[in-house]
Amino acid sequence: MAAALQNWGCRDHNLIQRTLDGLRDDHPPACRAKDAITTCAHAYMVMSAHAAHRGCPRYTAAANYLVAAP
């Protein structure tokens, strides 16, 4: 894939390096946060902030917390 990008005239070395490394995760740093979700209110806040991100790991973590909450 990286060779194809170079053949197409791509000069973005960051994109080529990410492709070579296999990093296809384009989520912003806040989506990759590992902070614990400790309350239902926090989970709802996280879900509202990350609802527009497709496949967001933070949204998934908040949803899982709400499913497991008593």
Protein Blocks (a to p, Z undefined) as FASTA:
>chain_A
ZZmmmmnopabfklmmmmmnopabfbdfklmpcbdcfbfklmmmmmmmmmmpghiaklmm
mmmmmmmpZZ
